[in-house]
Amino acid sequence: MNLDKESGMPLYAQIRDDIHASILQGILSPGTRLPSVQAMAHDRQVTQATIRRALQDLIEDGLVESHVGRGTFVTRGAHPNQSHTLSARPRSIQIPDDSLSKSIEELLSLSSNSACIAFTRGIGDTGTLPEGILSRLAHKALSRGESLFWDSGDSRGLPELRESISRMYSVNGYSVRPEQVLITSGSQQAITLVAQQAAHNGTPVLCESPCYAGVINSFNAFGLSPKTLSRDEDGIHPDSLASVTEPSLLYLCPLVHNPMGTDISPAKHQGIADWATRTGSTLLSDEIFRDLHFSNDAHSCSEQSSFLARPGLSHAIILGSLSKSFISGLRVGWIVSSEDKIASLARIKRAMDLGCPPLMQGIALAFLEDEHGYKAHRLRMITHYQERRDATLQALADNMPSGVTWTYPSGGFQLWLTLPPGASSLTLLPLAIDAGVSFLPGPLQDSEYRCINSLRLCYGSLSPAEISEGIRRLAKVIRMYLTERHQDPIPAGIGDY
Ligand SMILES: Cc1ncc(COP(=O)(O)O)c(C=O)c1O
């Protein structure tokens, strides 16, 4: 097929309509397996994201179906004549391509029984919280007068909470004012606000690979196709930014990266900060694990890893949250940035929900203001998660076959495990679930569904005994898989799904 790059019609829509027409004309008959995304992208000289975007529409219209591990097929019994004229769809907001995520979710739901040791939960252990803490904090918040919580108040957040957060960031000679803080419904909403603004302004976006999956979802939801930069354990290489010269938005997680668990190196930090200043770009810096950094560790570099001081708030939007360090159900997160960025994001937030629930903010404030209680809680969490990290690292070292590698987390409760080249974490997952253990496969943490031979292990909510049994099971199934897979090719359509 010849793509017309000048026609004004998006390439994905031309490809989609071409496949649509082939189905309609019977050139592609029901049950036919489509070439892999990689092959189609290569044939048409477009990116895999473009092909995936075309397939997404065809899947939504029921014309093709994707099956994890098998590929994409023309649907049997599809009625192409009845489907929409695809190119006529509104394109302002695009539906995320979640067919792979859905299949994985279905698989992972099988692991929700108590016999399965799930390394999938990206949340901490509520056992670290003193009993009855929420009732006490709610009582303390309400004791300031119920009427404080009767209306939605300042849509930027409770002024006292913004002050408290600005004090938290005003360390090491650095000063943050309350006007530079916006309270959000978790940091996920903060990511969505920034994505929405980038889509509106037509700002090019970039993200790391692997990357926190929620960012990929937000970017997709606004039709942003991020340029993906490969991340090593110590961050993306600043050289990979060399060709990006226009002002852009770069999402990155410099401190206790999700999924890798590691920090950016000082040299890469410097290179990225310099690039942002040089090109007038903005770093969307996800620092929500800040309070779960093991700063007593030899590997620590928590303050240096933040983009708060360098390149500074005119080029950085810093994300924070109480979800990892306290309770994710509170839905309290925040943005720290320059006053004008906060003002423009606050306008979007106001249009979205008028502001976060004041009572939840009151509880968050009571928690942060209880200086002694918060400090003690933080120390308890760090000891707790360090113990679990060490149990995980020990179990991995004791059990994993050679060729399997993993990262060394600087905090939090996740690490990134990599199988030998050619192995597939997606093929491994059902085998692992059968063996009573689960994990999050790599492709869900890459905007192009790559990272096929890697996976994330979250151990925050597991006991040391569960960790050691879970890793033993995982190692056994990996050993079996690596021995028996007879050099399977990477499943077609995966990694280039
Ligand atoms: C790196 C990272 N950023 C942001 C979020 C969103 O968290 P929340 O909206 O609960 O603050 C998560 C959640 O898992 C995460 O892992």
The ligand as an SDF file (V2000), in Angstrom:
LIG
                    3D

 16 16  0  0  0  0  0  0  0  0999 V2000
    5.8750    5.7290   39.7560 C   0  0  0  0  0  0  0  0  0  0  0  0
    4.4270    5.9770   40.0560 C   0  0  0  0  0  0  0  0  0  0  0  0
    3.9450    7.1980   39.8390 N   0  0  0  0  0  0  0  0  0  0  0  0
    2.6530    7.4980   40.0920 C   0  0  0  0  0  0  0  0  0  0  0  0
    1.7890    6.5440   40.5880 C   0  0  0  0  0  0  0  0  0  0  0  0
    0.3650    6.9330   40.8780 C   0  0  0  0  0  0  0  0  0  0  0  0
    0.1640    6.8800   42.2610 O   0  0  0  0  0  0  0  0  0  0  0  0
   -0.9670    7.6790   43.0330 P   0  0  0  0  0  0  0  0  0  0  0  0
   -1.9250    8.2200   42.0300 O   0  0  0  0  0  0  0  0  0  0  0  0
   -1.6050    6.6590   43.9130 O   0  0  0  0  0  0  0  0  0  0  0  0
   -0.2770    8.7660   43.7870 O   0  0  0  0  0  0  0  0  0  0  0  0
    2.2520    5.2410   40.8200 C   0  0  0  0  0  0  0  0  0  0  0  0
    1.3480    4.2120   41.3150 C   0  0  0  0  0  0  0  0  0  0  0  0
    1.6590    3.0610   41.4280 O   0  0  0  0  0  0  0  0  0  0  0  0
    3.6070    4.9550   40.5520 C   0  0  0  0  0  0  0  0  0  0  0  0
    4.1240    3.7520   40.7690 O   0  0  0  0  0  0  0  0  0  0  0  0
  1  2  1  0
  2  3  1  0
  2 15  2  0
  3  4  2  0
  4  5  1  0
  5  6  1  0
  5 12  2  0
  6  7  1  0
  7  8  1  0
  8  9  2  0
  8 10  1  0
  8 11  1  0
 12 13  1  0
 12 15  1  0
 13 14  2  0
 15 16  1  0
M  END
$$$$
